[in-house]
Each structure stands twice: as structure tokens, then as C-alpha cells.
Amino acid sequence: MTRHEVEARRGAAPERAKLPRWLGSGVVTGAADDDPSAIGTYASAGARYGLGALWIAPVLLPMMYVVMYVSAKLGRVYGKGLFAAMLDRFPRGVVYPMAVLAFVGNVIEAAANLGGVGAAVNLLLPLPGWLIVVAVAVAVTGLQVLGSYMLLRRIFRWLTLALFAYVGAAIMAKPDIVEVLRGTFVPTVRLDAGFVAMLVACIGTSLSAYVYTWQSNQEVEERIARGDSQPWRHRDASAASVALVRRDVIAGVAFSNIVLYFIIMSTGATLHASGQHDIDSAAQAARALEPIAGEGARWLFALGVIGVGFLAVPVMTTGAAYDLVQVLRKPGSLHDAPRQAPLFYATILVVTVVAVALNLLGFNPMRALVWSGIVQGFSVPPLLFLIMVMTGDKRMMGERANGWLTRTLGWTTTAVTGIATVVLVVLWASGRG
């Protein structure tokens, strides 16, 4: 009997009794989207542009929703992860370049997030940075290889709660309510290269390619967890099942967006107001908050980075493994034991080792994230284009093909991210980004 068959027999009912109902797979993906590198981006936006940048969160909300929803629906209805589904629909010459970009982006993000967690832990405990990075890598890899999918799901869901620390940090910052409302509902747009680059960075960070792959694969894993050992053979999900996916995604996107909002608020009300406009990382933001908002704000900000980092690192490394095994048409699932999916688990180990090595060799997380942003920026628009084609194809999705609202939001988001990519490239090439 395979590991996923044992877990399916056990069922998920006991877990549902212990976990809040809103903590679904969509919330895990939403929390991973607010990884340490994203926290650094949002904190930098707040520090540089203050509470006037708060409007970015509600503008991003519908784009984040449609990206996660079409990815989740693909996995739930079609029964395969993103790249496995793409190979069924498109030529390999189209799929392979997208997989390479997604894989490289996952590796860089994993390394950057390991570095981010190490820096945040170092703020609270006087330990060597290399020791922290190695310890975190060993802990998360051990859980992935030795733990069951049910255990991982439970841990991931509880780790998402660490992001509520940013709500606390924002409250401790005591922002001016009038300025908060003005910054939220009255967009302030500046036509300078710095502001455009920041806006592009927030869009790219919120709509990163790993969100697509992770969410589609988690829907497949959830089907296996409910006893469907071959979900690709039962592709016509019920309307109620798709509605459940939609609710799960809405909860995840709302959670992620609220966290984004409060990160900008916490640094906008403190660092920007005090003249500290240049923040390069989440750890630096946490350190800078202390003399302004008190030691409690520093602890909350740092603990949020640590908690979501423990979630984000395995999401990146497992995401890279999903990408590789699917383009090679090899088995790969967190429900499988290592002997049943050796390439899948070997990829997790190799990506983790590479991420650790990059940090030990003097890897600069923020500089690498510039390159990661470029990689992700190139991959997001074409990936979203292909997903929109697949989820609108009745041969693949049957009656669950995209409706008019999803089509409108999806194609608009595809156009916006495409334009953002062009702007990012122009700014980078001109040296002004």
C-alpha cells in the first residue's frame, strides 16, 4: 500500500476539526506569496512612498485572485499540475522554456528566502548566519522527505498565522487614520522611474510564477488526499467542488492582500515618516522599526519573516521538483514515499543544497532577487496566457471552462503583467530601474 493510500484511508476529518475552516490550501499559497523576499519589497514600498502606497494592495487584489483561481481550477478539474497539463495541450518547445524559467526562479527564491530567514533569526538570536541557514534547510527538508502530506499540510496552515504579526506591527506604528484612508482610496501615482520600478516589483512579487505551479499541484494533492489516487482519470469536477475552490482562493487572496497592506502601513507610518526611505530587506525593516515603534514591533516583524520563511522555502523547493518531474513525465507527489518518486525527492534535496550553498558562498539575497524578478517577469505573462487558454478550453475543462468574469479578469491581468514586464526591461536596460 502506498503512502497516499494509507493517508486517504485515515481521512482528513480529524484535521478539519482542529484547524480553522478558512485555513485551506489557498491560504497556504497566499501566505507563501508573502514570503521574506516579498515582505522586503512591500516594506521598501512603504518606507520609500509612505502611506500613499497603500492603494497598491486593493488594485492588486483582483489580479491575485484570478491568477490563483485559474491555477487552482486547472488542478482541481483537469487533475494534473501545471506543466503536466501544459504538455497535454502545447508542444514541448513551448512548455520547456517556461519550465526552465519557473525552475530557475524557484531556486533563486529558495536561496533568497533561506537568507531572509537567517537574517531575521539573527536579529533575535546571536547565532552565526551560516548555522541558521543550514539548520532551517535541514529542518524543512526533513519534513518534506520524512513527513506525510497530511503533516506538511497541517504545519503549513499553522505557519500562515505568523503573518498576523504584521497587523500587530502596523497597529503599534500608530498610523494617522485620515492618511491611511486617503492612501487606500486615492491613488497617488508618480511618473518617475523609481516609482514605476517599485510598482512593477510589487506586481511581479504578488503574481510570481511559483504561485501558479504550487496552487495547481496542491489541488491535485488535495484530490489524492480525499482518496482519488488517479485524479487525471476523473476530470469533470462538480460545480460544488469548483465553488469550494473559489471560496478557498478568495480566503487565500484576501489573507495575502491584507498582509501586504499592513506591511506597507507599518513601514509607511514609521520609517517613511522618520525619513528612512531606503530599505533593502525584511530584516533591515525589522531592525529599523525598533527605535521608532519599539522592540515589540521589531520582534513581530522578524517573527513574521521567520514563520513565513519556514513555509516559503519548502514551497519553492517542492515547486521546483513538481516542475522537473512533470516535464519529464516522472512520478512526483508529496503523498509518495521517496522510493516511489526518487527523482521528485532528489530534486528537493538538490535544490535545497544549492540554495544553502549560494548563501554560504556569499550569496546576496536582494541582488539575486533582482535577477529572480527579471526571470519571473519574463515567465509570468506567457504562463498566464497559456493557463487562460487551457482553462478556457472545453476539451480540457468541460463545463468548468472559464466564464465571462474570469475571462475578463484573466486576460486583463495578462495584458497588465505583459506591460509591466516591458516597463521593467526598459527601466533595467536604461539603468533607471
N, C-alpha and C positions, 0 to 999 in steps of 0.2 A: 504494500500500500504506500502511495506517495505521500509526501508531507502535506500537499494541498488537500488530498482526500481525507487525511486524518483531521485537518483543521475544519474541513467542511462538515464532517460528522459532529465535531464538537459544537459548531454553530457559533454565531456572533451574538446571540441573545443576551448572555451574561454581560458582555461588554456594553451593550446598549443600556443595560440597567445601571451601569456605573458611570458612563460618560454623558455629558450634556448632549442632547439630541442635535444641537446645531454644530457640534464638532464632527462634521463629516469630512470626506476626502477633499472636498472643495476648500474647506478651511485650511487643511494642511498645505494645499497648493498655494493658497493666498498668503499664508504665513511664510512659506518658502520664498515667495515673491518679494517679501520684505526681509531679505537676507542681509548680512552685515554690509555687503557692498552697496545694496540699495539704501540701507539706512544712512550710509555715508553720503550718498547722492542727495537724499532728501534733506539731511542735516545741513549739507552745504548750501542747498537752495534756500533754506530758512535763514541761515547765517548771512548769506550774501544779499538776499532781497527782502527779508523780513516777513511780516505777516501779509504783505501784499502778494506773496506767492501762494497763499492758501487756496486760491481759486483753481490751482492746478489739479488738486485732488478730485473735486466734482467733475471737472472736464474729462479726466482720465477714467472715471467710473464706468461709463457705458462701453468704452473701448476694452477695458479689462474684463468686463462681463462677457462680451461677445467672443473674445479670444478664448477664455476658459470654457465657455459653454459649448462652442462648436468642437473643441478638443475633447471635452467630456462626452458629448453626444456621439462622436465618432467611435470612441472606445466602447461605450455602452451599447450602441445599436449594431455596429459592424463587428464588434467582438475582437478587434485587433488593435495593437498600439499604432502610433502614428506612422512609423516608417514601414511596418509590415503592411498597413493598409495602402500606403503610397505605392509600394511595389506591385500591389494588385491592380492599381489604376494607371500608373505612369511608367514610362520607360526607365531603365536603370540609369541612363545618362542624365535624367532629371533628378532622380532620387539621391544618387550617390553624392553629388556635390553638396546637397542640403544636409545630408547626414554628416559629412565631414565638418561642415561649419558648425553644426549643432554639437558634435562631439568635442571639437576644439574649444568651443565656448564653455562647455561643461567642465572641462579640465581646468581652464583658467579660472572659472568661477569657484571651483572647489578649492584651488590653491589660495585664491584671494580670501575666501571665507574662513579657511583654516587660519590664515594670517590675521584676519579680523578678530576671530575668537581669541587667538593668542594674545593680541594686543589688549583686548578687553579684560581678560583674566589677569594680565599683568598689571592693570590699573588697580585691581583689588588685592592681589596676592603677589608678593615679591619673588616670583619664580622665574627662572630663565625661559626666554621665549621659545627656544628650541624644544625644551622639555614639555611645555604646554602643547605645542603643535603635535608632537609625537603622541602624547597621552590622549589628546582628543581624537586623533586619527585611529589609534588602536581601539579606543572605546567604541567609536561609531562603526568601524569595520567589523569588530567582534559581534555587534548586534546584528549587522546585515547578514553575516555569514552563518552565525550560530543561532540567532533568534528566529522565531517563527514570524510569518507575516502578521498574524494577529497581535503578537507582542510589539512588533515595529509600529503597527497602526496605532496601538494604544499609546505608546511612548510619543510618537509624532503628534498625536492630537493634544496630549497634555502639554507638550513643549510649546504649542502655539500660544498658550496662555501667557508665556513670558512677554509677549509683545504688548500686553496691557500695561507694562512698565512705562511705556511712552505716554500713555494717558496720564499716569501719575506724574511723570516728569513735566508734562505740559501744565498740569494744574499747579504744581509747585512753582512754575515760572511766573504765575500770576499775570497772564496777558490782559491787555485792555480789551474789554468785551466789544466796544464800538469798533476798534481797529480789526478785531477778529471777524466781525460781521462784514465790515467793508472789504477786507481781504478775501473773504469767501465768496461774496456775491457780486463784487465789482472787479472784474479782471483788470489788472494793470499790466500792460504789455509794453516792453521796451524794445525798440528796433536796433539794439546794438548786438554785436556778435556774442558777447558774454551771456546775455540773457537768452538768446536763441539757442546757444550751445547747452545752457542749463536745461531749457525746456526739452530739447532733443534728448538729453541724458535721462530726464525723468520719464519720457515716453519709452525710450529704449529699455530702461531698467524695469518699468512696470509691465512691459509686453515682451519680456525676454523669451527666446525660443524654447528654453527648458520648460517653461510653463506648458507649452503645447504637448511636448513629449511626455512629461510627467503625468499630466492630468488624463490624457488618453489611456496611458498604461495603467493608472490607478483604477480607472473604471473597469478595465479588463480584470485586474486583480480582485476587485470587489465582486465581480460575477463569479470568479473561481471560488472566492470565499463563501459564496452562497450555495456552492455545490455544483456549479456549471463548469465541469472540468475542461470542456471544449467549447468556449463561448462563440468561436468563429463559425460554428455549425448551427447556431441559433441566433440569427442576426436581426430578427424582427422584434425589437424590444417593444413592450406595451406602451401605450400613451401614459399610463400611470408611472411607469418606470422612467420615462423621459421627463415627466413632470417632477419626479423626485430629484433627478439630475439637475434640473433647472433651479429648484429650491436650494439644493446643496451648493451650487455655483454662486447663487445670489448671496448666500451666507458667507462663502469664502471671499468673494469680491468685496462685499461690504466690510468685512473684517480687515482685509488688506488695505482698503482705501481709508478706513478710519485711522488705522495705524500710521499710514502715510501722512494723513492730515495732521495728526498730533505730533509727529516728528518735526514737521515744518513749523508747527506752532511753538514747540518747546525751544527750538533754536532761534526762531524769529523773534520771540518775545524776550530772549535773554542775550544771545551772542550778537545778533544784529543790532539790538538796541544799545549794547555797550560798545559797539564799534569793532567787534571781532567778526570780520566778514569772510575770512579765508579759513575754511575747514576742509581738510583733505580726507578724513576718515571718521568712522563712527567713534572709535576710541578717542580721537582728538576732541570730538564734540563732547563726549562724556567728561573728559578732563577739564575742558574749558567751562563747562556748566557749573562746576563746584564753587568757584568764588562768587558766582552770580546768584545761583539758585540754591546753594547749599550742598553739603555732602550727600544728602539723600537723593538729590537729582542725579548726581554722578553715579551713585550705586544703581539707581533704577535704569538709567540709560545703559550702563555697562552690562547689567544683568539681562536686559533685553537683547543685547548683541550676543551674549553667551548662549542664552536659551535658543534663539532662532538659529544661531550658528550650528548648534548640535543637530538641529533639524535640517538646515540647508545643505550641509556637507554631504550627508548620505543621499539627499535628493539629487545632488549634482553627480555623484559617483555612480549611483544606480541608474540615473538618467543616461549617462554615457554608455553603461552596459546595455540598457534597452536599445539604444540607437545601433550599437555594433551588432548585437546578435540578430536584430530584426533585418538589417540589410544583408546579413549573411545567411538568413533563414535558419538560424540555430535556435534551440530551446532556451528560454530565459524568463524566469518568473521568481519573485520572492517566495512563492509557495513551493518551489522546487528545492530539494536538497542540493548541496554543491555537487555531488556525484551525478545528479540528473541534468545539471546545466553547468558543466565545468567552465565553458567559455564565459558565460554570464558572470559567474563569481570571480573568475580570474581577471576579468576586465575591471570589476570593482576594486580588486586588490591593486592592480597595476596603476589605475588612475589615482588611487589614494596614495600610493608610494610616490608617484610623480608629483602630486600636489605637495606632499611633505618635502620632497627633495627640492622643489622650487623655493620653498620657504627657507630651508636650511642653507641653500646656496646664495642667500642674499636677495631673494625674490622681493620685489617691491609691489605689494598688492594693488596700490592705487594706480601705479603706472601700468601694470598689466591689465587693469580693468579698463583703461583707455582702449587698449587693443581688443579686449573682450567686447567692449561696447561697439567697436567697429565691426567685429565678426558677427555679433548678434544683430547689429543694424543691417548688415547685408542679408542675413538669413531670415529675419522676421517677415518682411513684406512678401517674398516669394513663398515662404512656408504658409503664411496665412492665405495667400492666393490659392495654393494647392488644397488647403483644408476647406476653403469655401467651395471650391469645385467639387470635392469629394462629398461634403455634407449636403450639397445641393443636388447630387446625382441620385435619382430614384433607383437606379440599378444597384447602388450600394446601400442606400438608406431606406428604400421603400417608402412607406407613408410618413416616415420621420424625416424626410428631406426638409431643408430649411424653408421656413415660412417667410412672408414678406418683411416682417420686422427684423428677423435675424439676417436676411439678405441685405437689408438697408444698412444695419449697423455694421455688418461684417465687411461689406465692400467699401463703406465709408472709412472704416478703420484701416483697411488695406491701403487705400489711397493716402490717408494721413501718414501712416508709417512709411510709405514709399517716399513721400515728400520729405519727411523728417530725415530719412536716410540720405537723400540727395543734399539736403542742407548740411547735415553732419559732415559729409565728404567734402563739400565745398569749403566749409569752415576749417576743417582739418588740413586740407591741401593748401589753403591760403595762410595757414599758421595763425588764424584768429580764433579757433575753437578752443 
